[in-house]
Amino acid sequence: MEKAAEETSAKRSDGVVKGEASLKPEFLTSKDKFHEFIDTEWQGSKGGKIGENETVEESKETSVEEPETKKLKLDPEERNEAEKPDRKRLRGQNKSRPHIKPTTYDEKRLCQSVKANKECPFGDKCYFYHDVAAYMANKPADIGESCYLYDTFGKCAYGLSCRFAKAHTTPDFKNMEKADLVKTYEDRTVVTNSLSKDLQNRLRKRAVDFEKSAEYLKTLSNNKDNREQRGNGEACAAEVHPDPTGEAKCASTEAKTPETSSTEAEKQASLEKPASVKTIGPLTDTDVIKLRACEKKQVDFQDKLYLAPLTTCGNLPFRRVCKRFGADITCGEMAMCTNLLQGQQSEWALLKRHESEDLFGVQVEGCFPDTMTRCAELINNNTDVDFVDINSGCPIDLVYKKGGGCGLMTRNRKFEQIVKGMNCVLDVPLTVKIRTGVQEKCSLAHKLIPEMKKWGVSMITLHGRSREQRYTKLADWDYISTCSKLASPVPLFGNGDILSYEDAMKARETGVSGIMIARGALIKPWIFTEIKENRHWDISSSERLDNLRDFTNFGLEHWGSDTRGVEKTRTFLLEWLSFMCRYIPVGLLERVPQKINERPPYYMGRNYLESLMASQNVGDWVRISEMLLGPVPKNFNFLPKHKANAYK
């Protein structure tokens, strides 16, 4: 440890450490001193009541490590090789992390019949509480004195189960309301695109009619039949041989079989069959199935700031935070088309739209024309969106091995059929998100983009990395510039490595129509304000805590203010903090701006809260969550979804 510390100090004295952000020397510290300071101050803030034993228990509870993988029995020679240190960096996902069901946090709840003032159909066999006083006595303690839902909407839908119930319940356990606020929100739909029970049942019973999709898929099957017939004809032509009379005859076509004659008769009958709707004169709406491009809803994408669709972290509460900071375009998390068609509630939740999202789209993933076309028609008929995005850039194995995500970039015919099919059934623009390619040194985007223009794509987003690279190298903005010229006049958005307004200015110089921001928004959501105002914002730790408080309030509104909702909000907050801890305040930097590929060294902030927010320890993130959502339950467990490339 001492040798390592001496080496790092020597490196810093010579100059900047490669891959590490450059901070002012007075703020730099060591790992041990940093954590000692954090722990000491945290105990002091609790009044010094925590003993040594309690500190150890707390660290065990909150600092969760990834479960070890099963070890195989090795031969002596292999064992010696296995003992050598693995020099590979940690990357990817924590696939074996613990998953805790929400029910474990709130095992015994108040019966719904009591809330609705009805008789319980299960009687004495019912597992839940029927005695309100007994439920309130055993319920976890309230987190705070004021309920965000009650203060905002005039009533709390969670009633006695709310973790802020004292703010809106009377001594005799009745729920209070604010009549004026209730009236304000009476005819107002704050969140749209929810899955109705009727639609869910019809999807499960496969009773939903996909009329437009069926017509398009019929043309696909007809084209396939025609190709097969042409193939048979070519094979037949190869068998043609001259006879003595000089006439060429084909053995297979000398006489028509009954089957071929019947199919030709059917085709002739279908051509002679009169139209289902008799029309005289000009065309009517029934004659035209597909909307022309000029009739589709038009969206102005030019010079907009686009918050990328982010799996797990790009939830509705986080998008609301980014909208406050100036994001122009928002998009829901990636949804699997097959799950949407099956009516899965969890997948439909990804399509929800808040009223503050004025330019909103949804992103879908799939690998077959039939499911993607039906999914597009389902979204078109049952949701309120401004555009639909196809994810053909997802690098994860689960999606890629099925032919979706990045896999679509290598399956041109399927990709074309998917784009044309979705365009056929949608009344809104269709956009596509792609990467440079699959392999690092074999780019495909420049070949695909001219084709996508012919297919009718309204906008293209290009992430300047291949699937193979993931996030290990810098995005190739020179390649994005080349592709933007090929895409014109179709707008092309660039994506990759934007963490400051200076990065955004350099990106705009490449000629792109707009900028998509992903990890940069997770690390500092106020990046949208910085770009629009052309400045570096040295945001204080208290302002950052206020942003986190806004997120928790939006989370309680979205997921609920009962125990389940609180713990779900906490989980998503901790996922966000696993990215936000990488932010280095502007006032501490020796060289501005911070680069996205530079890891922060251990440093002391200008106050305790700033230092706490800089911690890369899961236990410290849990402490921040406790400042906003109260203490964690005894059985609480958390491990972040993503491993950072250079962080441990």
C-alpha positions in Angstrom: 0.0 0.0 0.0 2.8 2.4 0.9 4.7 1.6 -2.2 1.6 2.2 -4.3 1.0 5.6 -2.6 4.6 6.6 -3.2 4.3 5.7 -6.9 1.1 7.7 -7.4 2.6 10.7 -5.6 5.6 10.5 -7.8 3.4 10.4 -10.9 1.5 13.4 -9.7 4.7 15.4 -9.0 5.9 14.7 -12.6 2.6 15.7 -14.2 -0.9 14.6 -14.8 -1.6 10.9 -14.4 -2.9 9.3 -17.6 -6.6 8.6 -17.5 -7.1 10.6 -14.3 -8.7 14.1 -14.1 -6.4 17.0 -13.1 -7.4 18.5 -9.7 -5.9 21.3 -7.7 -3.3 19.8 -5.3 -4.9 21.2 -2.1 -8.0 19.0 -2.6 -6.2 15.7 -3.3 -6.0 13.0 -0.7 -5.6 9.2 -0.3 -8.2 6.5 -0.2 -7.8 5.8 3.5 -7.9 9.4 4.6 -11.0 10.0 2.4 -13.0 7.2 3.9 -11.8 8.0 7.4 -13.1 11.5 7.0 -16.4 10.4 5.5 -17.1 7.9 8.3 -16.0 10.2 11.1 -18.2 13.1 9.9 -21.2 10.8 9.4 -21.0 9.5 12.9 -20.6 13.1 14.2 -23.7 14.2 12.3 -25.6 11.5 14.2 -24.6 12.9 17.5 -21.7 10.5 18.2 -24.2 7.8 19.3 -22.8 5.2 17.0 -20.3 2.8 18.5 -17.6 0.8 16.9 -19.7 -2.4 16.7 -22.6 -0.5 15.1 -20.2 1.0 12.5 -18.9 -2.4 11.5 -22.5 -3.8 11.2 -23.6 -0.8 9.1 -20.7 -1.2 6.7 -21.5 -4.9 6.4 -25.1 -4.1 5.6 -24.6 -1.3 3.1 -21.4 -2.1 1.4 -22.5 -5.0 -0.8 -20.0 -6.9 -2.9 -20.8 -8.9 -6.0 -21.4 -12.6 -5.2 -18.5 -14.8 -6.2 -18.9 -17.1 -9.1 -18.7 -20.8 -8.6 -15.1 -22.1 -8.6 -14.1 -25.2 -10.5 -11.7 -27.8 -9.2 -8.4 -27.4 -11.1 -5.4 -29.6 -11.7 -2.1 -28.5 -9.9 -0.7 -27.0 -13.1 -3.9 -25.1 -13.9 -4.1 -24.0 -10.2 -0.7 -22.3 -10.5 -1.8 -20.4 -13.6 -5.1 -19.4 -12.0 -3.3 -17.9 -9.0 -1.7 -15.3 -11.3 -3.4 -11.9 -11.0 -5.9 -11.2 -13.7 -4.9 -8.0 -15.4 -8.2 -7.5 -17.1 -10.2 -4.4 -16.1 -13.7 -4.8 -14.7 -16.3 -4.0 -17.3 -19.9 -4.8 -18.3 -22.7 -5.6 -15.9 -23.0 -7.1 -12.4 -25.0 -10.1 -13.7 -25.1 -12.0 -10.5 -26.2 -9.1 -8.3 -28.9 -9.8 -5.7 -32.5 -9.2 -6.7 -34.9 -8.5 -3.9 -38.7 -8.5 -4.6 -40.6 -5.4 -3.5 -42.9 -7.7 -1.4 -40.1 -8.4 1.0 -40.1 -4.8 2.2 -43.8 -4.8 3.0 -44.9 -8.3 3.8 -48.1 -7.8 5.7 -50.2 -4.9 4.3 -53.6 -3.4 5.1 -56.4 -5.3 3.3 -57.9 -3.6 0.2 -61.4 -4.3 1.5 -60.7 -2.1 4.6 -59.5 0.8 2.3 -62.7 0.5 0.2 -65.0 0.1 3.2 -66.2 -3.3 2.0 -66.5 -6.8 3.5 -63.5 -9.0 2.8 -64.4 -12.0 0.6 -61.7 -14.1 2.3 -63.0 -13.6 5.9 -60.8 -15.0 8.6 -58.5 -16.7 6.0 -57.3 -13.3 4.7 -53.6 -12.8 5.3 -53.7 -9.0 5.5 -54.6 -6.6 8.3 -58.2 -5.8 9.0 -57.6 -3.9 12.2 -56.4 -0.4 11.2 -55.0 0.4 14.7 -53.0 -2.8 14.7 -51.7 -2.1 11.2 -50.6 1.5 12.2 -48.8 0.1 15.2 -46.8 -2.4 13.2 -46.2 -0.2 10.2 -42.7 1.3 9.7 -42.2 4.8 11.1 -43.1 7.8 8.9 -40.2 9.2 7.0 -41.2 12.9 7.2 -43.9 15.3 8.4 -45.1 16.4 4.9 -46.4 14.3 2.0 -45.4 15.5 -1.5 -48.5 13.9 -3.1 -50.8 15.5 -0.6 -49.2 18.9 -0.9 -49.2 18.8 -4.7 -52.4 17.1 -5.7 -54.6 17.7 -2.6 -54.9 14.1 -1.7 -52.7 11.0 -1.3 -53.9 7.9 -3.1 -51.9 5.6 -0.7 -53.8 6.8 2.4 -52.8 5.0 5.6 -50.1 2.9 3.8 -48.3 6.2 2.9 -44.9 6.6 4.6 -45.9 10.2 5.3 -49.4 9.3 6.5 -49.4 11.6 9.6 -49.5 14.6 7.3 -52.9 13.7 5.8 -54.7 11.4 8.3 -56.9 12.4 11.3 -56.6 10.8 14.8 -59.4 8.4 13.9 -57.4 7.2 10.8 -59.4 9.1 8.1 -57.7 10.4 4.9 -57.9 14.2 4.5 -58.2 16.2 1.2 -57.5 19.7 0.0 -60.6 20.5 -2.1 -59.2 23.3 -4.1 -56.1 21.3 -5.3 -58.2 18.2 -6.0 -60.5 20.3 -8.2 -57.5 21.7 -10.1 -56.2 18.2 -11.1 -59.7 16.7 -11.5 -59.8 16.8 -15.4 -56.0 16.9 -15.9 -54.1 13.8 -17.0 -50.5 14.2 -15.7 -49.2 10.9 -17.0 -50.4 9.2 -20.3 -49.7 6.0 -22.2 -50.8 3.7 -19.4 -51.9 0.2 -20.2 -55.6 -0.3 -19.7 -57.0 -3.5 -18.3 -59.2 -4.0 -21.4 -56.3 -3.7 -23.8 -54.1 -6.0 -21.6 -56.8 -8.7 -21.7 -57.2 -8.4 -25.4 -53.5 -8.6 -26.0 -53.3 -11.7 -23.8 -56.2 -13.4 -25.7 -54.7 -12.2 -29.0 -57.9 -10.4 -29.8 -56.3 -7.2 -31.0 -56.8 -6.6 -34.7 -53.7 -5.5 -36.6 -55.3 -4.6 -39.9 -52.6 -2.5 -41.5 -49.9 -4.8 -40.4 -51.7 -7.8 -41.9 -51.9 -6.0 -45.3 -48.2 -5.1 -45.2 -47.1 -8.6 -44.1 -49.3 -10.1 -46.9 -47.3 -8.1 -49.5 -44.1 -9.4 -47.9 -45.3 -13.0 -48.3 -46.4 -12.3 -51.9 -43.0 -10.9 -52.7 -41.4 -14.0 -51.2 -43.5 -16.3 -53.3 -42.6 -14.2 -56.4 -38.9 -14.6 -55.6 -39.3 -18.3 -55.2 -41.1 -18.6 -58.5 -38.4 -16.5 -60.2 -35.8 -18.8 -58.6 -37.7 -21.9 -60.0 -37.8 -20.2 -63.5 -34.1 -19.6 -63.5 -33.4 -23.2 -62.4 -35.7 -24.3 -65.2 -33.9 -22.1 -67.8 -30.7 -23.8 -66.8 -32.2 -27.2 -67.9 -33.2 -25.9 -71.4 -31.4 -27.7 -74.2 -31.8 -27.4 -78.0 -33.6 -30.2 -79.9 -33.1 -31.2 -83.6 -35.9 -28.9 -84.8 -34.2 -25.9 -83.3 -36.9 -25.2 -80.7 -35.9 -24.9 -77.1 -38.1 -26.8 -74.7 -38.0 -27.1 -70.9 -38.8 -30.5 -69.5 -40.4 -29.1 -66.4 -42.7 -26.7 -68.3 -43.9 -28.9 -71.1 -47.2 -29.5 -69.5 -48.9 -27.4 -66.7 -49.8 -29.2 -63.6 -53.3 -28.8 -62.1 -51.9 -26.9 -59.2 -50.2 -24.2 -61.3 -53.3 -23.8 -63.5 -55.5 -23.4 -60.4 -53.3 -20.7 -58.8 -53.3 -18.8 -62.1 -57.1 -19.0 -62.2 -57.3 -17.7 -58.6 -55.0 -14.7 -59.4 -57.2 -13.9 -62.5 -60.3 -14.1 -60.4 -58.8 -11.8 -57.7 -57.9 -9.2 -60.4 -61.5 -9.3 -61.8 -63.1 -9.2 -58.4 -64.7 -5.8 -57.8 -63.5 -3.5 -55.0 -65.2 -3.8 -51.6 -66.1 -0.1 -51.8 -67.6 1.2 -55.1 -66.0 4.5 -56.0 -66.7 6.8 -58.9 -64.4 9.7 -59.7 -61.6 10.8 -57.4 -59.9 8.6 -54.8 -61.4 8.4 -51.4 -59.8 7.6 -48.0 -60.7 4.0 -48.3 -58.6 3.7 -51.5 -55.5 4.9 -49.7 -54.1 2.7 -46.9 -50.6 4.1 -46.4 -50.1 7.8 -45.4 -47.8 9.7 -47.6 -44.7 11.3 -46.1 -46.2 14.8 -46.4 -49.3 13.6 -44.4 -47.4 12.2 -41.4 -47.0 14.3 -38.3 -44.0 16.6 -38.8 -41.4 17.1 -36.1 -38.6 19.7 -36.2 -35.5 17.9 -34.9 -33.0 20.6 -36.0 -30.5 21.9 -33.3 -32.3 20.1 -30.5 -30.7 18.6 -27.3 -31.8 15.0 -27.2 -31.7 13.0 -23.9 -30.8 9.5 -24.9 -33.1 6.5 -24.0 -31.2 5.1 -21.0 -32.0 1.6 -19.7 -32.8 1.6 -16.0 -31.7 5.2 -15.3 -33.7 6.9 -18.0 -37.0 6.5 -16.1 -39.8 9.1 -16.0 -38.7 10.9 -12.8 -35.1 11.3 -14.2 -36.5 12.6 -17.5 -38.5 15.2 -15.6 -35.3 16.4 -13.9 -33.6 16.7 -17.3 -36.5 18.6 -18.7 -36.2 21.2 -16.0 -32.6 21.7 -17.0 -33.4 22.3 -20.7 -33.6 18.9 -22.5 -35.6 19.4 -25.7 -36.3 15.8 -26.8 -36.9 12.9 -24.4 -37.4 9.2 -25.2 -38.6 6.3 -23.1 -36.4 3.4 -22.1 -35.8 0.6 -24.7 -38.9 -1.7 -24.8 -39.0 -5.2 -26.2 -41.7 -5.4 -28.9 -42.7 -9.0 -28.0 -43.3 -8.1 -24.4 -45.4 -5.1 -25.5 -47.5 -7.4 -27.7 -48.0 -9.8 -24.8 -49.4 -7.0 -22.6 -46.7 -7.1 -19.9 -47.4 -4.3 -17.4 -43.7 -3.7 -16.6 -42.8 -3.2 -20.3 -45.7 -0.8 -20.9 -44.6 1.3 -18.0 -41.5 2.2 -20.1 -43.9 4.0 -22.6 -45.4 6.4 -20.0 -45.2 10.1 -20.8 -45.3 13.0 -18.3 -47.2 16.2 -19.3 -43.9 18.2 -19.2 -42.4 16.1 -22.0 -43.5 18.2 -25.0 -41.4 16.3 -27.6 -41.4 12.6 -26.6 -40.8 9.3 -28.3 -40.6 5.7 -27.5 -37.8 3.2 -28.4 -38.6 -0.4 -29.4 -36.3 -3.3 -30.0 -37.0 -6.4 -32.2 -35.6 -8.5 -34.9 -38.5 -9.6 -37.1 -40.7 -7.6 -39.4 -44.0 -9.1 -38.2 -43.6 -8.4 -34.5 -42.1 -4.9 -35.1 -44.8 -3.9 -37.5 -47.6 -5.1 -35.2 -45.9 -3.4 -32.3 -45.7 -0.1 -34.2 -49.4 -0.3 -35.0 -50.2 -1.0 -31.4 -48.2 2.0 -30.2 -49.8 4.2 -33.0 -53.3 3.3 -32.0 -53.0 3.3 -28.2 -50.4 5.8 -27.1 -49.6 9.5 -27.5 -46.1 9.9 -28.9 -44.3 12.3 -31.3 -42.0 9.7 -32.9 -41.0 6.0 -32.6 -37.4 5.0 -32.5 -35.9 1.6 -33.6 -33.0 0.5 -31.4 -30.4 -1.0 -33.8 -27.4 -0.1 -31.6 -27.9 -2.2 -28.4 -24.7 -4.1 -27.8 -25.8 -6.5 -25.0 -25.5 -10.2 -25.9 -29.1 -11.1 -24.9 -30.4 -8.8 -27.7 -27.6 -9.1 -30.3 -27.6 -13.0 -30.4 -31.3 -12.9 -31.3 -30.5 -10.7 -34.3 -31.8 -7.4 -32.6 -29.9 -4.3 -31.6 -26.6 -4.1 -33.4 -27.4 -7.4 -35.1 -29.9 -5.6 -37.4 -27.0 -3.6 -39.0 -25.7 -6.9 -40.5 -29.2 -8.1 -41.7 -30.1 -5.5 -44.4 -33.1 -7.2 -45.9 -34.7 -7.7 -42.5 -33.8 -4.2 -41.4 -35.4 -2.8 -44.6 -38.6 -4.8 -44.1 -38.9 -3.6 -40.5 -38.4 0.0 -41.4 -40.8 -0.1 -44.3 -43.4 -2.0 -42.3 -43.3 0.3 -39.3 -43.4 3.4 -41.6 -46.5 1.9 -43.3 -48.5 1.7 -40.1 -47.3 4.8 -38.2 -48.8 8.3 -38.3 -45.7 9.8 -36.7 -42.0 9.9 -37.8 -39.8 6.8 -37.6 -36.3 7.3 -36.3 -33.3 4.9 -36.0 -30.4 4.7 -33.6 -27.3 2.9 -34.8 -23.6 2.5 -33.9 -20.6 2.7 -36.3 -20.8 -1.1 -36.7 -20.3 -4.4 -35.0 -16.5 -4.8 -35.2 -14.1 -2.0 -34.2 -12.3 -1.8 -37.5 -15.2 -2.6 -39.8 -17.6 0.3 -39.9 -21.0 -0.2 -41.5 -23.0 3.0 -40.8 -21.7 4.8 -44.0 -23.1 2.0 -46.1 -26.4 1.8 -44.3 -27.3 5.5 -44.1 -27.9 6.0 -47.9 -30.1 2.9 -47.8 -32.1 4.1 -44.8 -32.8 7.4 -46.6 -34.5 5.4 -49.4 -36.5 3.4 -46.8 -38.1 6.5 -45.4 -36.4 7.1 -42.1 -37.1 10.6 -40.6 -34.0 10.9 -38.4 -30.8 8.9 -37.7 -28.8 8.9 -34.5 -25.3 7.6 -34.7 -23.3 6.6 -31.6 -19.6 7.0 -32.6 -18.5 3.5 -31.3 -18.8 0.0 -32.5 -20.4 -2.8 -30.5 -17.0 -4.3 -29.9 -15.7 -1.1 -28.3 -18.7 -0.5 -26.0 -17.4 2.5 -23.9 -13.7 1.6 -23.8 -12.5 4.2 -26.4 -13.4 7.7 -27.4 -16.2 8.2 -29.9 -15.2 8.8 -33.5 -16.6 12.2 -34.3 -14.7 12.4 -37.6 -16.7 9.4 -38.8 -19.9 10.9 -37.5 -19.1 14.1 -39.6 -18.7 11.9 -42.7 -22.0 10.1 -42.1 -23.9 13.4 -41.5 -22.9 14.5 -45.0 -24.1 11.2 -46.4 -27.4 11.5 -44.5 -28.3 15.0 -45.7 -31.1 16.1 -46.0 -32.3 13.6 -43.4 -31.2 14.9 -40.0 -28.4 13.0 -38.2 -27.7 13.3 -34.5 -24.3 12.6 -33.0 -23.8 10.8 -29.7 -20.7 10.1 -27.6 -18.4 11.6 -24.9 -20.2 14.9 -24.4 -19.8 16.2 -20.8 -19.5 20.0 -21.2 -20.6 22.8 -23.4 -17.2 22.8 -25.1 -17.6 19.2 -26.1 -21.0 20.1 -27.5 -19.6 23.1 -29.5 -17.0 20.8 -31.1 -19.7 18.3 -31.9 -21.8 20.9 -33.7 -18.8 21.9 -35.8 -18.9 18.4 -37.4 -22.2 19.4 -39.2 -24.6 17.2 -37.2 -28.3 18.3 -37.0 -28.3 17.9 -33.2 -26.7 16.2 -30.2 -27.8 13.2 -28.2 -26.5 13.1 -24.6 -26.4 9.9 -22.5 -23.8 9.3 -19.8 -23.1 13.0 -19.6 -26.7 13.6 -18.5 -26.4 10.9 -15.8 -23.2 12.4 -14.5 -24.5 16.0 -14.5 -28.1 16.5 -15.7 -27.5 20.3 -15.7 -25.3 19.8 -18.8 -28.3 20.9 -20.9 -28.3 24.3 -19.1 -24.5 24.6 -19.6 -24.8 24.0 -23.4 -27.7 26.5 -23.8 -26.0 29.2 -21.8 -22.4 28.4 -23.0 -20.9 28.3 -19.6 -19.4 26.0 -16.9 -21.7 25.7 -13.9 -19.9 25.3 -10.6 -23.0 23.9 -9.0 -22.9 23.6 -5.2 -23.5 20.4 -3.2 -26.7 21.8 -1.7 -28.1 22.5 -5.2 -27.1 18.9 -6.2 -28.9 17.6 -3.1 -32.0 19.6 -4.1 -31.9 17.9 -7.6 -31.8 14.5 -5.8 -34.7 15.6 -3.6 -36.7 16.6 -6.7 -36.0 13.1 -8.2 -37.2 11.4 -5.0 -40.4 13.4 -5.0 -41.0 12.6 -8.7 -40.3 9.0 -7.8 -42.8 8.9 -5.0 -45.4 10.3 -7.4 -44.5 7.8 -10.1 -43.9 4.6 -8.0 -45.9 5.3 -4.9 -45.3 6.7 -1.4 -46.0 3.4 0.4 -43.1 1.2 1.5 -42.8 -0.5 -1.8 -42.7 2.8 -3.7 -40.2 4.3 -1.3 -37.8 1.4 -1.7 -38.2 1.3 -5.5 -37.5 5.0 -5.6 -34.4 4.4 -3.5 -33.1 1.7 -5.8 -33.4 3.9 -8.9 -31.8 6.8 -6.9 -28.8 4.6 -6.1 -28.5 3.5 -9.7 -28.3 7.2 -10.7 -25.8 7.9 -7.9 -23.5 5.2 -9.3 -23.0 7.6 -12.3 -23.3 10.9 -10.5 -20.4 10.2 -8.2 -18.1 10.6 -11.2 -18.8 14.3 -11.4 -16.0 16.6 -10.2 -17.0 20.2 -9.2 -15.6 22.9 -11.6 -14.0 24.8 -8.7 -11.8 21.9 -7.9 -10.4 21.2 -11.4 -7.0 22.4 -12.4 -7.9 22.0 -16.1 -11.4 22.7 -17.2 -13.5 21.0 -18.4 -13.7 17.4 -17.1 -13.5 14.7 -19.7 -15.8 11.8 -19.7 -13.0 9.2 -20.0 -11.0 10.6 -17.0 -11.6 9.0 -13.7 -11.7 11.2 -10.6 -8.9 10.7 -8.0 -9.7 10.7 -4.3 -10.3 14.3 -3.2 -11.8 16.3 -0.4 -14.7 18.6 -1.3 -15.2 22.1 -0.2 -17.6 20.8 2.5 -18.7 17.4 3.9 -21.7 16.9 1.5 -19.5 17.5 -1.6 -17.0 14.9 -0.3 -19.8 12.4 0.4 -21.2 12.9 -3.1 -17.7 12.1 -4.5 -17.5 8.7 -2.8 -17.5 5.6 -5.1 -18.6 3.4 -2.2 -22.1 1.9 -2.3 -22.5 2.4 1.5 -22.0 6.2 1.1 -24.7 6.3 -1.7 -27.0 4.5 0.7 -26.3 7.3 3.3 -27.3 9.9 0.7 -30.5 8.0 0.1 -31.2 7.9 3.9 -31.0 11.7 4.0 -33.9 11.9 1.5 -35.9 8.6 2.1 -35.2 7.7 5.7 -33.3 4.6 7.0 -33.1 1.5 4.8 -35.0 -1.7 5.9 -33.1 -4.4 7.7 -33.1 -6.7 4.7 -32.1 -4.0 2.2 -29.4 -5.0 -0.3 -28.1 -3.1 -3.3 -25.4 -3.6 -6.0 -25.3 -1.2 -9.0 -26.3 -2.6 -12.4 -23.3 -1.3 -14.3 -19.6 -1.8 -13.4 -17.6 1.3 -14.2 -14.6 0.6 -16.5 -11.9 2.0 -14.2 -13.7 2.0 -10.8 -13.7 -0.5 -8.0 
